Amino acid sequence: MSVVLIPYCDLRHKGIPYSKPHLWRLERAGKFPKRVPIGPSRYGYVETEIDAYLDALVAARDVAHESPDKPTGSHAR
């Protein structure tokens, strides 16, 4: 299996609009996939890891919508 690295600028095409400093903070906190150094001051992101990150966001959203956190509006009187 070959690994596909995508540059920072292509993250926006995947729906990730964050700045580099914000991504680095998320990365340090373990909340975003780690960069891969590809040259002096150049980094890429493993595309499958970015896709898995996005899939996890969608799954978390779906779980949040399934759990009844809020009342449905019908109150017993």
C-alpha positions as CSV (number, residue, x, y, z in Angstrom):
1,M,0.0,0.0,0.0
2,S,1.4,3.4,-0.9
3,V,1.0,6.4,1.3
4,V,-0.4,9.6,-0.2
5,L,0.8,12.8,1.4
6,I,-1.2,15.9,0.9
7,P,0.1,19.4,1.6
8,Y,-1.4,21.9,4.0
9,C,-3.1,23.9,1.2
10,D,-5.1,20.8,0.2
11,L,-6.6,20.4,3.7
12,R,-9.0,23.2,2.7
13,H,-10.4,21.1,-0.1
14,K,-11.2,18.4,2.4
15,G,-13.2,20.9,4.5
16,I,-10.5,21.8,7.1
17,P,-10.1,25.6,7.1
18,Y,-7.8,25.9,10.1
19,S,-4.6,27.9,10.1
20,K,-1.2,26.2,10.5
21,P,-0.7,27.3,14.1
22,H,-4.2,26.0,15.1
23,L,-3.5,22.7,13.4
24,W,-0.2,22.4,15.3
25,R,-2.0,23.1,18.6
26,L,-4.5,20.4,17.8
27,E,-1.7,18.1,16.8
28,R,0.2,18.6,20.0
29,A,-3.1,18.0,22.0
30,G,-3.6,14.7,20.1
31,K,-6.7,16.0,18.4
32,F,-5.4,16.0,14.8
33,P,-3.2,13.7,12.7
34,K,0.5,14.5,12.9
35,R,2.4,16.1,10.1
36,V,5.1,14.2,8.2
37,P,8.3,16.1,7.4
38,I,9.0,15.9,3.6
39,G,11.8,18.5,3.4
40,P,13.2,21.7,4.9
41,S,10.2,23.5,6.4
42,R,7.8,21.3,4.3
43,Y,5.2,19.0,5.7
44,G,2.5,16.8,4.4
45,Y,-0.4,14.9,6.0
46,V,-1.2,11.3,5.4
47,E,-4.5,11.4,3.4
48,T,-6.0,8.3,5.0
49,E,-5.4,9.7,8.4
50,I,-7.1,13.0,7.4
51,D,-10.0,11.0,6.0
52,A,-10.2,8.9,9.2
53,Y,-10.2,12.2,11.3
54,L,-13.1,13.5,9.2
55,D,-15.0,10.2,9.5
56,A,-14.6,10.4,13.3
57,L,-16.0,13.9,13.4
58,V,-19.1,12.7,11.4
59,A,-19.5,9.6,13.7
60,A,-19.3,11.8,16.8
61,R,-22.0,14.1,15.3
62,D,-24.2,11.1,14.6
63,V,-23.8,9.8,18.1
64,A,-24.6,13.2,19.5
65,H,-27.8,13.3,17.5
66,E,-28.9,9.9,18.6
67,S,-28.5,10.5,22.3
68,P,-31.6,12.3,23.9
69,D,-29.8,15.2,25.6
70,K,-32.7,17.6,25.2
71,P,-36.4,17.1,26.0
72,T,-38.5,16.5,22.9
73,G,-41.0,19.2,23.8
74,S,-43.7,16.9,25.2
75,H,-44.2,17.6,28.9
76,A,-46.3,15.5,31.2
77,R,-48.9,17.5,33.1
